Amino acid sequence: MEGLLYAFPKATRRATKKTPRVMALHARVTQHKRVAAYLASERRIPFNETGIFRYYPELDA
């Protein structure tokens, strides 16, 4: 979900309005002790404009 929100913020927000439980699950997973530790760690590679999950304004309708 993080990758989709980064790459296609408008489209993802629009789609998740129809599926609020998906975002609720995403929020619960990110709060899991080990997942939260990873997300806060230096091991997590940040999003950037050269990877697959970059912002695609021309596709974000």
C-alpha positions in Angstrom: 0.0 0.0 0.0 2.8 2.4 0.8 4.2 1.9 -2.7 0.9 2.5 -4.3 0.2 5.6 -2.3 3.6 6.9 -3.3 3.4 6.0 -7.0 -0.3 6.8 -7.6 -1.6 8.9 -4.6 -4.8 10.2 -6.3 -5.8 6.9 -7.8 -5.0 4.9 -4.6 -6.9 7.3 -2.4 -9.9 7.1 -4.7 -9.8 3.3 -4.8 -9.4 2.9 -1.1 -12.4 5.0 -0.4 -14.4 2.0 -1.8 -12.4 -0.5 0.3 -11.8 1.1 3.7 -11.0 -2.3 5.2 -7.9 -2.5 3.1 -6.5 0.7 4.6 -7.5 -0.5 8.0 -5.6 -3.7 7.5 -2.6 -1.7 6.2 -2.7 0.4 9.4 -2.9 -2.6 11.6 0.0 -4.4 9.9 2.3 -1.3 10.2 1.6 -1.3 13.9 2.8 -4.9 14.4 5.9 -4.8 16.6 8.4 -6.4 14.1 7.0 -4.6 11.1 7.0 -1.2 12.9 10.7 -1.9 13.8 11.6 -2.6 10.2 9.7 0.5 8.9 11.6 2.7 11.4 15.0 1.0 10.7 17.8 2.1 8.3 17.3 -1.3 6.4 14.1 0.0 4.8 15.0 1.5 1.4 13.2 4.8 0.9 11.1 5.5 -2.1 13.0 7.4 -4.8 12.5 8.5 -8.4 14.6 5.7 -9.9 12.9 2.6 -8.5 9.7 0.9 -9.6 7.7 2.7 -7.0 8.3 6.2 -8.2 5.6 8.9 -8.8 3.9 8.5 -12.1 2.0 11.8 -12.6 0.9 10.9 -16.1 -0.7 7.6 -14.9 -2.2 9.0 -11.6 -5.6 9.9 -12.9 
